[in-house]
Amino acid sequence: MKGFSTRAIQAATRAPKVDQHPNSVPIYQAVTFSSADAEELGEVTSGRTPGYAYGRIANPTDTALEEAIAEIHGAEAAQVFASGMAAIHAALVSVVSAGDRIVSTRAVYGSTRSQLINLLGRFGVTVEFVDATDHEAVERALAAAPTRMLYVETIANPTIVVTDIAALARIAHRHGAALVVDNTFASAYLCRPLELGADLVAESATKFMSGHSDVLGGVVVGSRERIARVRSVQIDTGGTLAPFAAFLILRGLATLAVRMDRHTATATALAAWLEGQPGIERVFHPSLASHPQAAVCAAQLRSAGGMLAFELAGGRVAGRAFVDALTIPERTASLGSIHTIVAHPPSTTHRQLTDAELTETGIAAGLLRCSVGLEDLQDLQADFTNALEAARRAAADAGTPATGAPPGAPASPIADLPERATAAVRP
Ligand SMILES: Cc1ncc(COP(=O)(O)O)c(C=O)c1O
């Protein structure tokens, strides 16, 4: 008989054979998978034969998630990652090499901007930032020099800028550039950029896709050929998604549609209601006729989604008082969760800027970003009513003028953000 340790190791790692189909994807909490012989191991590790050998390279729970995401995006293939930023990094470096040029929207997530400037910049990649809602400006930037990639976001911070992906795909391709889209704010339920002509789509699975603020993850979808290049970046850099994280994201994905419908319904009602409230200067939500890209929203988004922004009269003092008075939304970073999350960039991500600098960046001092959660509308409205009252009182006490929008602020403020300000933007 074999010794105790040998028997214990073999007995404790014997996976059961299950004839009945489980109704959720099992968590394959294994880093190594054994092959029948050396020949099979060589075939699997070199990728010539599909299979599993080592967890950084592939895991069955991750594969299940990749197949599910590819299907809902209408993509040939998907590659999952440990976070949205790992996915974006792989999407970028799967396309560009040292010395290449990228044109990016100015309305880009802060860590992506930092990755473009601070990381890729060190390898000689140059980036020009443009207002992606100004198609002539995009065309001029692409025509100025050979460009490998146009990088945009479907819906972007902080004023819920919506990008016309079909139009930008035509422009990018005319100039020989690949269109890469961050679809995090929209999710595949609202928008499938590949169907509109995008070449690669990255999403943070941390947000709406998983939906519960309890898991980090990211994904890139695209053609089989493009994802093969993304996958080789993942294998070499090791930003692998853990199997338990893949399980949580799969569980979120199953209810994405019903959650997005509820996020949209509540955000649409809140946006319409906020537009009529005293002390509100402007509301930004794709459902509103006043949205600067209302026609694009109607054509491109299945529904308006859960992200909205609004400007309070009374500036920074009012914004801070509003956030402090809330009792239901969470005061935190991130978005796309069961919880409503309200952020006041001028007292958090843009805290270091003076009011004059905020004006220069086009961010109103009283701007609030809200990721509308799944709570009951009436409760959120009651909480917002109290917070608006607190904001008005704080502004009156401070003697702040009752206008939140900086004089001469552009209609689509984020479009004019200078580098220094957006580099500070985090989740
Ligand atoms: C638009 C957007 N893209 C990417 C990311 C990065 O995602 P993660 O935090 O999962 O890396 C975020 C995070 O907030 C985001 O808002």
The ligand as a Tripos MOL2 file, in Angstrom:
@<TRIPOS>MOLECULE
LIG
   16    16     1     0     0
SMALL
NO_CHARGES

@<TRIPOS>ATOM
      1 C1        -14.6220   53.4990  -18.6680 C.3       1 LIG1
      2 C2        -13.7230   52.6310  -17.8460 C.ar      1 LIG1
      3 N1        -12.8690   51.8200  -18.4780 N.ar      1 LIG1
      4 C3        -12.0320   51.0200  -17.7880 C.ar      1 LIG1
      5 C4        -12.0180   51.0190  -16.4110 C.ar      1 LIG1
      6 C5        -11.0330   50.1360  -15.6730 C.3       1 LIG1
      7 O1        -11.6540   49.0250  -15.1580 O.3       1 LIG1
      8 P1        -11.0120   48.1700  -13.9380 P.3       1 LIG1
      9 O2        -11.1300   49.0160  -12.7190 O.co2     1 LIG1
     10 O3        -11.8190   46.9170  -13.9540 O.co2     1 LIG1
     11 O4         -9.5870   47.9330  -14.2930 O.co2     1 LIG1
     12 C6        -12.9020   51.8470  -15.7130 C.ar      1 LIG1
     13 C7        -12.8970   51.8630  -14.2390 C.2       1 LIG1
     14 O5        -13.5790   52.6350  -13.6180 O.2       1 LIG1
     15 C8        -13.7750   52.6850  -16.4490 C.ar      1 LIG1
     16 O6        -14.6160   53.5160  -15.8400 O.3       1 LIG1
@<TRIPOS>BOND
     1     1     2 1
     2     2     3 ar
     3     2    15 ar
     4     3     4 ar
     5     4     5 ar
     6     5     6 1
     7     5    12 ar
     8     6     7 1
     9     7     8 1
    10     8     9 2
    11     8    10 1
    12     8    11 1
    13    12    13 1
    14    12    15 ar
    15    13    14 2
    16    15    16 1
@<TRIPOS>SUBSTRUCTURE
     1 LIG1         1 GROUP 0 **** ****
